[in-house]
Amino acid sequence: MMVFEQRRSSLARACAKRGWRGAVLAHPANWHYFTGVRLEAGERLACLVVMEDGTAHAVAHEMFAPWVERMGVPFELWRDGEDAHARLANRLRSGGTVGVDGGLPAHHLLPLMRLAKDCAFELADAAIADLRLRKDHREIELLREASRRADQVIDLVRAHIRPGVTELELADELARLWREAGSPGMSFPPIVAAGEGGAEPHHEPGQRAIAPGDAVIVDTGGFCEGYVSDITRTFIVGEPKAELVPVYEAVLQANLAAIAAVRPGVKFSEIDRAARRVIEEAGFGAYFTHRTGHGVGLDVHEPPYVDAGNDSVVEPGMAFSIEPGIYLPGKFGVRIEDLVIATEDGALVLNQAPKRLEDVILTA
């Protein structure tokens, strides 16, 4: 439990630096980061309160007793019919400014604000993100294992990508493969997009059957002890159409250029620019419609974000995706995604699944 005590102490120092009396945390990933236990409380009030002196206290519904008992912090449980917001407000009765993470929904925050009249509330997400941005050795180990499992799943799913199989059937197969790989589930609903569906970056799998000549985007991820993976490969069923080849090569070269740009001190906007420049020079700039990447850790999308507006710089230990794409409306899409860890020497690429054009062409 020592690592979690140290993390709470770091949060306490961050609170003191900002003039906060403490922080109220409700996001499941923050529960995990600061206690080692991920609590998904749904609509019920559940918060971890960390004060500026480093003390911590959990408030949760009694049905979550088995979870909070494992956290190693004092706690109190409420039951149906009791005023849970009053319990939490009582913890903050001394007033002052308190940080609150974005996991506390309005239907809890607003009653808390009414009851804790002497308190001011500020969003704590930036302060917490600053603590979670740089992964320690153990976190990196877990991210590497999660990505090893992702490579395994991508390798195994290839055999199921064939004409006649629907996107939904392939998504179901991914769920099975993740269970066999040792993941308790998928870190997000998988994206399986065949043919024209691939032109939608966040296409939801449907009843469309894969056809010969289709480009099939598979974007999937799982877990290792709460830490996520996220990988995308675009497979081609049979001989690729002439129009598809330059698109695929542009995305692959953009992926490689962005990875090569990763090093300490480089702005995330510059990494985004490295990928975007390749795609623009290939003539497809208008069809790269999203950021180049996002951070990963206990959440599948977290800071840092690899986009044109992020001028913060890379530091060793940061983990994020590199995932350029080209999406041609009504035709097809191509996306290639790898996770990387920034090191003193550049990018440690966590995914080793093949991605050259010749490696992703499948026999129809």
SESETI-571614 format. One record per residue (C-alpha): residue number from 0; chain; x, y, z. Coordinates in steps of 0.25 Angstrom, whole numbers, plus 5000, padded with zeros to 4 digits. Each point is the difference from the previous one (the first is absolute). Example, Ala and Ser with C-alpha at 12.3 -4.5 7.8 and 13.67 -1.06 7.14 Angstrom:
resi, chain, c1, c2, c3
0, A, 5049, 4982, 5031 $
1, A, 5006, 5014, 4998 $
***
This chain:
resi, chain, c1, c2, c3
0, A, 5000, 5000, 5000 $
1, A, 5012, 5009, 5001 $
2, A, 4999, 5005, 4986 $
3, A, 4986, 5004, 5002 $
4, A, 5004, 5008, 5012 $
5, A, 5011, 5007, 4993 $
6, A, 4990, 5004, 4988 $
7, A, 4990, 5005, 5010 $
8, A, 5011, 5008, 5007 $
9, A, 5004, 5006, 4986 $
10, A, 4985, 5004, 4998 $
11, A, 5000, 5006, 5014 $
12, A, 5013, 5009, 4996 $
13, A, 4993, 5003, 4987 $
14, A, 4988, 5005, 5008 $
15, A, 5008, 5008, 5009 $
16, A, 5007, 5007, 4989 $
17, A, 4987, 5004, 4994 $
18, A, 4994, 5005, 5013 $
19, A, 4990, 4989, 5001 $
20, A, 4996, 4993, 5013 $
21, A, 4999, 4987, 4993 $
22, A, 4995, 4993, 4988 $
23, A, 4987, 4991, 4997 $
24, A, 5002, 4989, 4991 $
25, A, 4989, 4992, 4993 $
26, A, 5006, 4995, 4987 $
27, A, 5002, 4985, 5000 $
28, A, 5014, 5002, 4994 $
29, A, 5003, 5009, 5011 $
30, A, 4995, 4990, 5011 $
31, A, 5010, 4990, 4994 $
32, A, 5012, 5010, 4999 $
33, A, 4999, 5004, 5014 $
34, A, 4995, 4988, 5007 $
35, A, 5003, 4988, 4991 $
36, A, 4985, 4997, 4999 $
37, A, 4991, 5004, 4989 $
38, A, 4986, 5003, 5004 $
39, A, 4989, 5002, 4990 $
40, A, 4989, 5005, 5008 $
41, A, 4990, 5004, 4989 $
42, A, 4990, 5010, 5004 $
43, A, 5003, 4998, 5015 $
44, A, 5008, 5010, 5008 $
45, A, 5014, 4995, 5002 $
46, A, 5012, 5009, 5003 $
47, A, 5015, 4999, 5005 $
48, A, 5003, 5013, 5007 $
49, A, 5015, 5003, 5001 $
50, A, 5003, 5012, 5009 $
51, A, 5012, 5009, 4999 $
52, A, 5007, 4993, 5012 $
53, A, 5000, 4987, 4993 $
54, A, 4989, 4994, 5008 $
55, A, 4989, 4992, 4991 $
56, A, 4986, 4996, 5003 $
57, A, 4990, 4992, 4991 $
58, A, 4985, 5002, 4999 $
59, A, 4992, 4989, 4993 $
60, A, 4987, 4993, 5000 $
61, A, 5000, 4987, 5009 $
62, A, 4999, 4991, 4988 $
63, A, 5014, 5004, 4996 $
64, A, 5005, 4996, 5014 $
65, A, 5009, 4989, 4994 $
66, A, 5007, 5010, 4991 $
67, A, 5003, 5011, 5010 $
68, A, 5004, 4990, 5011 $
69, A, 5012, 4996, 4991 $
70, A, 5004, 5015, 4998 $
71, A, 5008, 5002, 5013 $
72, A, 4994, 5013, 5003 $
73, A, 4989, 5003, 5011 $
74, A, 4986, 5000, 4994 $
75, A, 4986, 5002, 5003 $
76, A, 4988, 4993, 4993 $
77, A, 4986, 5006, 4998 $
78, A, 4987, 4992, 4997 $
79, A, 4988, 5003, 4992 $
80, A, 4991, 5010, 5007 $
81, A, 5012, 5008, 5006 $
82, A, 5005, 5013, 4995 $
83, A, 5013, 4996, 4993 $
84, A, 5003, 5015, 4996 $
85, A, 4999, 5005, 5014 $
86, A, 5010, 4989, 5005 $
87, A, 5010, 5005, 4989 $
88, A, 4997, 5015, 5003 $
89, A, 5003, 4997, 5015 $
90, A, 5014, 4996, 4996 $
91, A, 5002, 5014, 4993 $
92, A, 4993, 5008, 5011 $
93, A, 5012, 5009, 5003 $
94, A, 4999, 5007, 4987 $
95, A, 5011, 5005, 4991 $
96, A, 5002, 4995, 4985 $
97, A, 4999, 4986, 4996 $
98, A, 5004, 4993, 4987 $
99, A, 4990, 4991, 4994 $
100, A, 5003, 4990, 4988 $
101, A, 4991, 4999, 4988 $
102, A, 4995, 4986, 5004 $
103, A, 4990, 5007, 5010 $
104, A, 4988, 5002, 4992 $
105, A, 4991, 5012, 5002 $
106, A, 4989, 4993, 5007 $
107, A, 5010, 4998, 5012 $
108, A, 5008, 5013, 4998 $
109, A, 4989, 5009, 5001 $
110, A, 4994, 4995, 5013 $
111, A, 5014, 5000, 5005 $
112, A, 5002, 5014, 4997 $
113, A, 4986, 5004, 5006 $
114, A, 5004, 4993, 5013 $
115, A, 5014, 5004, 5001 $
116, A, 4997, 5015, 4999 $
117, A, 5014, 5004, 5006 $
118, A, 5007, 4993, 4989 $
119, A, 5005, 5004, 4987 $
120, A, 5002, 4989, 4989 $
121, A, 5010, 5000, 4989 $
122, A, 5002, 4989, 4989 $
123, A, 5012, 4991, 5004 $
124, A, 5002, 4992, 4987 $
125, A, 5012, 5008, 4996 $
126, A, 5007, 4998, 5013 $
127, A, 4997, 4985, 5000 $
128, A, 5004, 4998, 4986 $
129, A, 5014, 5007, 5003 $
130, A, 5002, 4989, 5010 $
131, A, 4995, 4988, 4991 $
132, A, 5007, 5005, 4988 $
133, A, 5014, 4994, 5002 $
134, A, 4999, 4985, 5002 $
135, A, 5009, 4993, 5010 $
136, A, 5007, 4987, 4998 $
137, A, 4989, 4991, 5004 $
138, A, 4989, 5008, 4992 $
139, A, 5009, 4998, 4988 $
140, A, 5001, 4985, 5002 $
141, A, 4985, 4999, 5001 $
142, A, 4998, 5008, 4987 $
143, A, 5011, 4992, 4993 $
144, A, 4992, 4987, 5004 $
145, A, 4987, 5006, 4996 $
146, A, 5006, 5003, 4986 $
147, A, 5006, 4987, 4999 $
148, A, 4986, 4994, 5002 $
149, A, 4995, 5010, 4989 $
150, A, 5010, 4995, 4990 $
151, A, 4996, 4985, 5003 $
152, A, 4985, 5004, 4998 $
153, A, 5003, 5007, 4987 $
154, A, 5008, 4988, 4995 $
155, A, 4989, 4990, 5003 $
156, A, 4988, 5008, 4995 $
157, A, 5007, 5000, 4986 $
158, A, 4994, 4986, 4998 $
159, A, 4986, 5005, 5002 $
160, A, 5001, 5011, 4990 $
161, A, 4994, 4994, 4987 $
162, A, 4989, 5003, 4990 $
163, A, 4986, 4998, 5006 $
164, A, 5004, 5002, 5015 $
165, A, 4992, 5012, 5005 $
166, A, 5006, 5012, 5008 $
167, A, 4992, 4996, 5012 $
168, A, 5005, 4985, 4999 $
169, A, 5014, 5005, 5000 $
170, A, 4997, 5009, 5012 $
171, A, 4995, 4988, 5007 $
172, A, 5012, 4992, 4997 $
173, A, 5009, 5011, 5005 $
174, A, 4993, 4999, 5013 $
175, A, 5003, 4985, 5001 $
176, A, 5014, 5002, 4996 $
177, A, 5003, 5011, 5011 $
178, A, 4994, 4990, 5011 $
179, A, 5009, 4989, 4995 $
180, A, 5012, 5010, 5000 $
181, A, 4998, 5002, 5015 $
182, A, 4992, 5014, 5000 $
183, A, 4988, 5001, 5008 $
184, A, 4993, 5008, 4989 $
185, A, 5003, 5010, 4989 $
186, A, 5005, 5014, 5003 $
187, A, 4990, 5006, 4991 $
188, A, 4989, 4994, 4990 $
189, A, 5008, 4996, 4988 $
190, A, 4999, 5007, 4987 $
191, A, 4999, 4990, 4988 $
192, A, 4997, 5008, 4987 $
193, A, 5000, 4993, 4986 $
194, A, 5000, 5007, 4987 $
195, A, 4992, 5014, 5000 $
196, A, 4998, 4998, 5015 $
197, A, 5015, 5003, 5002 $
198, A, 4998, 5014, 4995 $
199, A, 4994, 5002, 5014 $
200, A, 5011, 5001, 5010 $
201, A, 4991, 4995, 5012 $
202, A, 4991, 4991, 4992 $
203, A, 4992, 4991, 5008 $
204, A, 5000, 4985, 4995 $
205, A, 4987, 4996, 4993 $
206, A, 4994, 4989, 4991 $
207, A, 5009, 5004, 4988 $
208, A, 5007, 4987, 4995 $
209, A, 5015, 5001, 4996 $
210, A, 5001, 4999, 4985 $
211, A, 5012, 4997, 4991 $
212, A, 5009, 5013, 4998 $
213, A, 4995, 5006, 5013 $
214, A, 5010, 5008, 5009 $
215, A, 4996, 4996, 5014 $
216, A, 5004, 5009, 5012 $
217, A, 5001, 4992, 5013 $
218, A, 5002, 5009, 5012 $
219, A, 5000, 4993, 5014 $
220, A, 5006, 4999, 5013 $
221, A, 5000, 4993, 5014 $
222, A, 5006, 5001, 5014 $
223, A, 5011, 4995, 5008 $
224, A, 4997, 5003, 5015 $
225, A, 4992, 5012, 4996 $
226, A, 5010, 5006, 4990 $
227, A, 4995, 5000, 4986 $
228, A, 5004, 4997, 4986 $
229, A, 4995, 5006, 4987 $
230, A, 5005, 4996, 4986 $
231, A, 4995, 5002, 4986 $
232, A, 5003, 4992, 4988 $
233, A, 4994, 5001, 4986 $
234, A, 4999, 4987, 4993 $
235, A, 4997, 4998, 4985 $
236, A, 4992, 4988, 4995 $
237, A, 5006, 4995, 4987 $
238, A, 5008, 5009, 4990 $
239, A, 4999, 5014, 5004 $
240, A, 4993, 5010, 4990 $
241, A, 5010, 5010, 4994 $
242, A, 4993, 5011, 5007 $
243, A, 5003, 4994, 5013 $
244, A, 5015, 4998, 4999 $
245, A, 5005, 5015, 5001 $
246, A, 4990, 5002, 5011 $
247, A, 5005, 4989, 5008 $
248, A, 5015, 5004, 4998 $
249, A, 4997, 5014, 5003 $
250, A, 4994, 4996, 5014 $
251, A, 5011, 4990, 5003 $
252, A, 5011, 5011, 4997 $
253, A, 4992, 5010, 5008 $
254, A, 5000, 4990, 5012 $
255, A, 5015, 4997, 4998 $
256, A, 5003, 5015, 4999 $
257, A, 4993, 5004, 5013 $
258, A, 5006, 4989, 5007 $
259, A, 5014, 5004, 4996 $
260, A, 4996, 5015, 5005 $
261, A, 4998, 4995, 5014 $
262, A, 5012, 5004, 5009 $
263, A, 5001, 5008, 5013 $
264, A, 4997, 5015, 4998 $
265, A, 4992, 4999, 4987 $
266, A, 4987, 5006, 5000 $
267, A, 4988, 4991, 4998 $
268, A, 4995, 5010, 4990 $
269, A, 5013, 4997, 4992 $
270, A, 4997, 4985, 5001 $
271, A, 4987, 5002, 4994 $
272, A, 5006, 5009, 4989 $
273, A, 5010, 4989, 4996 $
274, A, 4988, 4991, 4997 $
275, A, 4991, 5010, 4994 $
276, A, 5011, 5005, 4991 $
277, A, 5002, 4986, 4993 $
278, A, 4985, 4999, 4998 $
279, A, 4999, 5014, 4994 $
280, A, 5012, 4998, 4991 $
281, A, 4993, 4987, 4995 $
282, A, 4988, 5008, 4996 $
283, A, 4991, 4995, 5011 $
284, A, 5001, 5011, 5011 $
285, A, 4985, 5003, 4999 $
286, A, 4997, 4986, 5004 $
287, A, 5008, 4999, 5013 $
288, A, 4989, 5005, 5009 $
289, A, 5005, 4997, 5014 $
290, A, 5012, 5002, 5009 $
291, A, 5012, 4991, 4999 $
292, A, 4999, 4994, 5014 $
293, A, 4995, 5000, 5014 $
294, A, 5006, 4996, 5013 $
295, A, 4998, 4986, 5006 $
296, A, 5001, 4994, 5014 $
297, A, 4989, 4997, 5009 $
298, A, 4991, 5007, 4990 $
299, A, 5000, 4997, 4985 $
300, A, 4999, 5015, 4997 $
301, A, 5007, 5009, 5010 $
302, A, 5011, 5011, 4999 $
303, A, 5009, 5002, 4993 $
304, A, 4993, 5003, 4987 $
305, A, 5008, 5000, 4987 $
306, A, 4993, 5011, 4992 $
307, A, 5003, 5013, 4994 $
308, A, 4996, 5008, 5012 $
309, A, 5009, 4993, 5010 $
310, A, 5013, 5008, 5002 $
311, A, 5004, 4992, 5012 $
312, A, 5012, 4992, 4999 $
313, A, 5004, 4985, 5000 $
314, A, 5006, 4995, 5013 $
315, A, 5005, 4986, 5003 $
316, A, 4990, 4991, 5005 $
317, A, 4988, 5005, 4993 $
318, A, 4991, 4990, 4992 $
319, A, 4992, 5003, 4988 $
320, A, 4995, 4995, 4987 $
321, A, 5004, 5004, 4986 $
322, A, 4988, 4997, 4991 $
323, A, 5000, 5008, 4987 $
324, A, 4988, 4997, 4990 $
325, A, 4994, 5003, 4987 $
326, A, 4985, 4999, 4997 $
327, A, 4995, 5001, 4986 $
328, A, 4984, 5002, 5001 $
329, A, 4992, 4989, 4994 $
330, A, 5013, 4992, 4997 $
331, A, 5009, 4995, 5011 $
332, A, 5009, 5004, 5011 $
333, A, 5014, 4997, 5005 $
334, A, 5005, 5002, 5014 $
335, A, 5013, 4994, 5007 $
336, A, 5001, 5002, 5015 $
337, A, 5012, 4996, 5009 $
338, A, 5002, 5004, 5015 $
339, A, 5013, 5006, 5004 $
340, A, 5008, 5003, 5012 $
341, A, 5009, 5012, 5000 $
342, A, 5014, 4997, 5005 $
343, A, 5013, 5008, 5000 $
344, A, 5004, 4994, 4987 $
345, A, 4986, 5002, 4992 $
346, A, 4988, 4991, 4999 $
347, A, 4999, 4986, 5006 $
348, A, 4989, 4994, 4991 $
349, A, 4992, 4991, 5008 $
350, A, 4993, 4993, 4988 $
351, A, 5007, 4990, 4991 $
352, A, 4988, 4995, 4991 $
353, A, 5005, 5001, 4985 $
354, A, 4995, 5012, 4993 $
355, A, 5007, 5001, 4986 $
356, A, 4990, 4999, 4989 $
357, A, 5005, 4986, 4996 $
358, A, 4997, 4995, 5014 $
359, A, 4986, 5005, 5001 $
360, A, 4995, 4994, 4987 $
361, A, 4991, 4988, 5003 $
362, A, 4996, 4988, 4990 $
363, A, 4986, 5003, 4996 $
***
